[in-house]
Amino acid sequence: MTEDTTPGASYAAAGVDIEAGDRAVELFAPHAKRATRPEVLGGLGGFAGLFALKGDYKEPLLAASTDGVGTKLAVAQALDKHDTVGLDLVAMVVDDLVVCGAEPLFLQDYIAVGRVVPERVAEIVAGIAEGCVQAGCALLGGETAEHPGVMADGDYDISATGVGVVEAEKVLGPDRVRPGDVVLAMGSSGLHSNGYSLARKVLLEIGKMSLTAHVDEFSRTLGEELLEPTRIYAKDCLALAAETEVRTFCHVTGGGLAANLARVMPKGLVAELDRTTWSPAPVFGLIAQRGRVERAEMEKTFNMGIGMVAIVAPEDVDRALAVLTARHIDCWTLGSVRKAQDGDGERALLLGDHPRF
């Protein structure tokens, strides 16, 4: 009987490179260690991250949020540039937490890849760590999973869950909103991380534009514009809530300004927003023009230049604008809150027309 010398099956032969995963951890560890807080116990490598909740809380409530970056990742992968999408990931999570007034405490990420390329994973985690530093939270742990045969070698997806804390008596939300309150806008850094399926369809497929081509309206390449990181507002919102009477915040993501603001408006009240108070950045106009995208479709898909909204007491408007301006946030009065009337239909109404759009 002839001896069978065929090599036995192995994890590596199936496409999973454990050594590459270990190398990725070595590369991103210095970045992850930057994103910490005094409450973090232990270091990298444990099965679970430990966080000691400290402080003189009377009735602390934990807030949690999970999100991803979406098809913006396709642009990063096409350009082989992966150091900014981590910032997007953190922004999408922590800026949801802060809407209710919660301070982001820690974040845990999940990275799924077709094949582990240590340097690429390290770039992604470096961006996540930098985002955590900007948000003031810790990167408490994460997971990198290799999915050969399910994802292509160069493909990856990322997501994260964040946890924050807020005193029960300080929770922000619709119940605090009153008629006469003022709606303040905080400018976005661009598309942020929503609407990229439409943006890519219009600009790359219909418009036949190249990601590496210089665009005069942007004073940089299309790819650089599309990869502009999502602004992280967490610390700015917390500072604003500490110094003024904020009723609630609204993170403008998928669904656009009106739909997201409606989520924090109580029944019986309406927010009237004035389009004439700002002009969306050129990237929004380019998408609308090249794709012949109607205004209603643009406004329910993109943030249109506003990434976060604060509803504040009318007597605190000037102070609120001063606080945000001092923190280098582009901000302005967007509208006001009033009692609902017959025929309003929605809890957030956009009126007027954008200048130069």
C-alpha positions as CSV (number, residue, x, y, z in Angstrom):
1,M,0.0,0.0,0.0
2,T,1.5,3.4,-1.0
3,E,1.9,5.9,1.8
4,D,-0.1,9.1,1.4
5,T,2.4,12.0,1.6
6,T,-0.2,14.7,0.8
7,P,0.2,17.6,3.4
8,G,-2.6,17.7,5.9
9,A,-5.0,20.6,5.9
10,S,-4.1,23.7,7.9
11,Y,-5.5,27.0,9.0
12,A,-2.9,28.8,6.9
13,A,-3.7,26.7,3.8
14,A,-7.4,27.7,4.3
15,G,-6.3,31.4,4.1
16,V,-6.0,32.5,7.8
17,D,-2.5,33.7,8.7
18,I,-2.2,33.8,12.5
19,E,1.3,35.1,12.3
20,A,0.2,38.1,10.2
21,G,-2.5,38.8,12.8
22,D,0.1,38.8,15.5
23,R,2.3,41.1,13.5
24,A,-0.6,43.5,13.0
25,V,-1.1,43.7,16.8
26,E,2.6,44.5,17.2
27,L,2.3,47.4,14.7
28,F,-0.9,48.9,16.1
29,A,-0.2,48.4,19.8
30,P,1.7,51.7,20.2
31,H,-1.3,53.6,18.6
32,A,-3.9,51.8,20.7
33,K,-1.9,52.6,23.9
34,R,-2.3,56.4,23.2
35,A,-6.1,56.1,23.4
36,T,-6.6,55.5,27.1
37,R,-8.1,57.0,30.3
38,P,-7.2,56.6,34.0
39,E,-10.1,54.3,34.5
40,V,-8.7,51.6,32.2
41,L,-7.4,48.6,34.0
42,G,-4.9,46.3,32.4
43,G,-3.5,46.5,28.9
44,L,-3.8,44.9,25.5
45,G,-4.1,41.2,25.2
46,G,-6.9,40.3,27.7
47,F,-10.1,38.5,26.7
48,A,-12.1,41.5,28.0
49,G,-11.3,45.1,28.6
50,L,-11.8,46.4,32.2
51,F,-13.0,49.9,32.9
52,A,-13.5,51.2,36.5
53,L,-16.4,53.7,36.5
54,K,-15.2,56.5,38.8
55,G,-16.6,59.8,39.8
56,D,-19.1,61.4,42.2
57,Y,-22.1,60.2,40.2
58,K,-25.5,60.2,42.0
59,E,-27.4,58.1,39.4
60,P,-25.1,57.3,36.5
61,L,-26.7,56.0,33.3
62,L,-24.7,54.1,30.7
63,A,-25.3,55.0,27.0
64,A,-24.2,52.7,24.2
65,S,-24.0,53.1,20.4
66,T,-22.9,50.9,17.5
67,D,-22.1,52.0,14.0
68,G,-19.8,51.6,11.0
69,V,-18.4,53.7,8.2
70,G,-20.4,52.3,5.2
71,T,-19.3,52.4,1.6
72,K,-16.8,55.3,2.2
73,L,-14.5,52.3,2.8
74,A,-14.7,51.6,-0.9
75,V,-13.0,54.9,-1.6
76,A,-10.2,54.2,1.0
77,Q,-9.7,50.7,-0.5
78,A,-9.6,52.1,-4.1
79,L,-6.9,54.6,-3.1
80,D,-5.1,52.3,-0.7
81,K,-5.3,54.9,2.0
82,H,-6.5,53.7,5.3
83,D,-5.4,56.1,8.0
84,T,-8.5,58.3,8.1
85,V,-11.5,55.8,8.1
86,G,-10.8,55.1,11.8
87,L,-11.6,58.7,12.6
88,D,-14.9,58.3,10.7
89,L,-15.7,55.2,12.7
90,V,-15.1,56.9,16.1
91,A,-17.1,60.0,15.0
92,M,-20.1,58.0,14.0
93,V,-20.2,56.3,17.4
94,V,-19.3,58.9,19.9
95,D,-21.3,61.7,18.3
96,D,-24.4,59.5,18.7
97,L,-23.5,59.0,22.4
98,V,-23.2,62.7,23.1
99,V,-26.7,63.5,21.8
100,C,-28.2,62.5,25.1
101,G,-25.4,64.3,27.0
102,A,-23.3,61.2,27.6
103,E,-19.5,61.5,27.9
104,P,-17.9,58.8,25.8
105,L,-15.9,56.5,28.0
106,F,-14.5,53.7,25.8
107,L,-14.9,52.1,22.4
108,Q,-14.3,48.6,21.1
109,D,-13.7,48.0,17.4
110,Y,-14.2,45.1,15.0
111,I,-12.3,44.8,11.8
112,A,-13.1,42.1,9.3
113,V,-10.7,41.5,6.4
114,G,-10.3,39.2,3.5
115,R,-6.6,38.9,4.3
116,V,-4.6,40.4,7.1
117,V,-2.1,42.9,5.8
118,P,-0.4,44.0,9.1
119,E,0.5,47.4,7.8
120,R,-3.0,48.1,6.6
121,V,-4.7,47.0,9.8
122,A,-2.2,49.1,11.8
123,E,-3.2,52.2,9.7
124,I,-6.9,51.6,10.4
125,V,-6.3,51.2,14.1
126,A,-4.0,54.2,14.2
127,G,-7.0,56.3,12.9
128,I,-9.3,54.7,15.4
129,A,-6.9,55.5,18.3
130,E,-6.5,59.1,17.1
131,G,-10.3,59.5,16.9
132,C,-10.6,58.2,20.5
133,V,-8.0,60.7,21.6
134,Q,-10.0,63.5,19.9
135,A,-13.2,62.3,21.6
136,G,-11.6,61.8,25.0
137,C,-12.4,58.1,25.3
138,A,-10.4,55.0,25.6
139,L,-9.9,52.3,22.9
140,L,-10.6,49.4,25.3
141,G,-10.2,46.6,22.9
142,G,-11.2,45.1,19.6
143,E,-11.1,42.2,17.2
144,T,-9.5,41.6,13.8
145,A,-11.1,38.7,11.9
146,E,-9.8,37.2,8.7
147,H,-12.5,35.9,6.4
148,P,-10.8,34.2,3.4
149,G,-13.2,33.0,0.7
150,V,-15.9,35.3,2.0
151,M,-14.2,38.6,1.4
152,A,-11.7,39.5,-1.3
153,D,-8.0,40.0,-0.1
154,G,-8.1,43.8,-0.3
155,D,-11.6,44.2,1.2
156,Y,-12.4,45.0,4.8
157,D,-15.2,46.3,6.9
158,I,-15.1,48.1,10.3
159,S,-17.5,48.7,13.1
160,A,-17.4,49.7,16.7
161,T,-19.4,50.0,19.9
162,G,-19.0,52.8,22.3
163,V,-20.1,53.3,25.9
164,G,-20.7,56.6,27.7
165,V,-22.1,57.9,30.9
166,V,-24.5,60.6,31.9
167,E,-26.2,61.6,35.2
168,A,-29.9,60.7,35.1
169,E,-30.9,64.2,35.9
170,K,-28.8,65.6,33.1
171,V,-30.0,63.4,30.2
172,L,-30.8,65.6,27.2
173,G,-33.7,64.8,24.9
174,P,-37.1,65.9,23.5
175,D,-38.7,66.3,26.9
176,R,-36.5,69.4,27.5
177,V,-37.3,71.2,24.3
178,R,-39.6,74.2,24.6
179,P,-41.3,76.7,22.2
180,G,-39.0,79.6,21.6
181,D,-35.8,77.5,21.8
182,V,-33.2,78.3,19.2
183,V,-31.6,75.7,16.8
184,L,-27.9,76.1,16.3
185,A,-26.0,74.5,13.4
186,M,-22.4,73.2,13.6
187,G,-20.7,72.9,10.2
188,S,-19.7,69.5,8.8
189,S,-16.3,68.8,7.3
190,G,-17.8,67.4,4.2
191,L,-19.9,64.4,3.4
192,H,-18.9,62.8,6.7
193,S,-19.8,59.1,6.4
194,N,-23.2,59.0,4.8
195,G,-24.5,58.9,1.3
196,Y,-21.4,57.4,-0.3
197,S,-23.3,54.9,-2.3
198,L,-25.1,57.7,-4.1
199,A,-21.9,59.9,-4.2
200,R,-19.9,57.1,-5.8
201,K,-22.7,56.3,-8.2
202,V,-22.9,59.9,-9.4
203,L,-19.3,60.9,-9.4
204,L,-17.5,57.8,-10.4
205,E,-20.0,55.9,-12.5
206,I,-22.2,58.5,-14.1
207,G,-19.7,61.4,-14.0
208,K,-16.7,59.2,-14.9
209,M,-14.5,61.1,-12.6
210,S,-11.2,59.8,-11.3
211,L,-10.4,59.7,-7.6
212,T,-6.9,61.0,-8.4
213,A,-8.1,63.9,-10.6
214,H,-7.7,67.5,-9.3
215,V,-11.0,69.2,-8.9
216,D,-10.9,73.0,-9.0
217,E,-13.9,73.4,-6.8
218,F,-12.2,71.5,-4.0
219,S,-8.6,72.7,-4.6
220,R,-7.6,69.1,-4.2
221,T,-8.3,65.7,-5.7
222,L,-11.7,64.0,-5.7
223,G,-10.3,61.2,-3.5
224,E,-9.0,63.7,-1.0
225,E,-12.3,65.4,-0.8
226,L,-14.2,62.1,-0.4
227,L,-11.9,60.8,2.3
228,E,-12.0,64.0,4.4
229,P,-12.6,62.6,7.9
230,T,-15.9,63.1,9.7
231,R,-15.7,65.8,12.3
232,I,-15.8,64.6,15.9
233,Y,-18.0,66.9,18.0
234,A,-18.1,65.0,21.3
235,K,-15.8,67.3,23.3
236,D,-17.3,70.4,21.8
237,C,-20.9,69.3,22.7
238,L,-19.9,68.4,26.2
239,A,-18.3,71.8,26.7
240,L,-21.4,73.5,25.3
241,A,-23.7,71.6,27.6
242,A,-21.5,72.4,30.6
243,E,-21.6,76.2,29.9
244,T,-25.1,76.8,28.5
245,E,-28.6,75.5,28.7
246,V,-28.6,72.8,26.0
247,R,-32.0,71.1,25.5
248,T,-30.7,68.4,23.2
249,F,-28.3,67.7,20.4
250,C,-28.9,66.1,17.0
251,H,-26.3,64.2,15.1
252,V,-26.9,64.6,11.4
253,T,-26.3,61.3,9.7
254,G,-28.3,59.0,7.4
255,G,-31.6,60.5,6.6
256,G,-30.4,64.1,6.6
257,L,-31.0,67.2,8.7
258,A,-34.8,67.3,8.9
259,A,-35.3,63.6,9.5
260,N,-32.7,63.4,12.3
261,L,-33.8,66.6,14.0
262,A,-37.4,65.2,14.0
263,R,-36.1,62.4,16.2
264,V,-35.3,64.8,19.1
265,M,-38.4,67.0,18.7
266,P,-41.4,66.3,21.0
267,K,-44.9,65.9,19.8
268,G,-46.7,69.2,19.4
269,L,-43.5,71.2,18.5
270,V,-41.9,72.0,15.2
271,A,-38.4,73.2,14.4
272,E,-38.3,75.8,11.5
273,L,-35.0,75.8,9.8
274,D,-33.8,78.5,7.4
275,R,-31.8,77.3,4.3
276,T,-30.7,80.9,3.6
277,T,-28.4,80.8,6.7
278,W,-25.8,78.7,5.0
279,S,-24.5,77.5,1.6
280,P,-23.5,73.8,1.3
281,A,-19.9,73.0,0.4
282,P,-19.1,72.5,-3.4
283,V,-19.1,68.7,-3.1
284,F,-22.9,68.7,-2.5
285,G,-23.5,71.0,-5.5
286,L,-21.3,68.8,-7.7
287,I,-23.2,65.7,-6.8
288,A,-26.5,67.4,-7.4
289,Q,-25.4,68.7,-10.8
290,R,-23.6,65.6,-12.1
291,G,-26.4,63.3,-11.0
292,R,-29.3,65.6,-11.6
293,V,-30.3,64.7,-8.0
294,E,-33.3,66.6,-6.8
295,R,-33.1,68.7,-3.6
296,A,-35.4,66.5,-1.6
297,E,-33.2,63.5,-2.4
298,M,-30.0,65.4,-1.6
299,E,-31.4,66.5,1.8
300,K,-32.5,63.1,2.9
301,T,-29.2,61.5,1.9
302,F,-26.5,63.9,2.9
303,N,-25.8,66.3,5.8
304,M,-25.7,69.2,3.3
305,G,-23.0,70.9,5.4
306,I,-24.4,70.5,8.9
307,G,-23.0,67.7,11.1
308,M,-24.4,68.4,14.5
309,V,-27.3,70.6,15.8
310,A,-27.8,72.0,19.3
311,I,-31.2,73.2,20.6
312,V,-30.5,75.8,23.3
313,A,-32.5,78.1,25.5
314,P,-33.0,81.5,23.8
315,E,-31.2,83.4,26.5
316,D,-28.1,81.3,25.9
317,V,-27.7,81.7,22.2
318,D,-24.9,84.3,22.2
319,R,-23.0,82.4,24.8
320,A,-23.4,79.1,22.9
321,L,-22.1,80.6,19.7
322,A,-19.2,82.1,21.5
323,V,-18.3,78.7,23.1
324,L,-18.4,76.9,19.8
325,T,-16.5,79.6,18.0
326,A,-13.7,79.6,20.6
327,R,-13.5,75.8,19.9
328,H,-13.0,76.5,16.2
329,I,-16.4,75.1,15.2
330,D,-18.2,76.9,12.4
331,C,-21.6,77.6,13.8
332,W,-24.7,79.8,13.3
333,T,-28.3,80.2,14.2
334,L,-30.3,77.8,12.0
335,G,-33.9,78.3,13.2
336,S,-36.2,78.1,16.1
337,V,-38.8,75.9,17.8
338,R,-42.5,76.7,17.8
339,K,-45.8,75.1,18.5
340,A,-47.1,72.9,15.7
341,Q,-49.9,74.2,13.5
342,D,-52.4,72.4,11.2
343,G,-50.7,71.5,8.0
344,D,-47.1,71.4,9.3
345,G,-46.9,67.7,8.6
346,E,-43.3,67.3,9.9
347,R,-41.6,68.1,13.2
348,A,-38.7,69.7,11.3
349,L,-39.3,72.0,8.4
350,L,-36.7,73.4,5.9
351,L,-37.7,76.8,4.5
352,G,-36.1,79.1,1.9
353,D,-33.4,78.4,-0.6
354,H,-29.6,78.0,-0.2
355,P,-27.5,80.9,-1.5
356,R,-25.2,79.9,-4.4
357,F,-26.4,76.3,-4.6
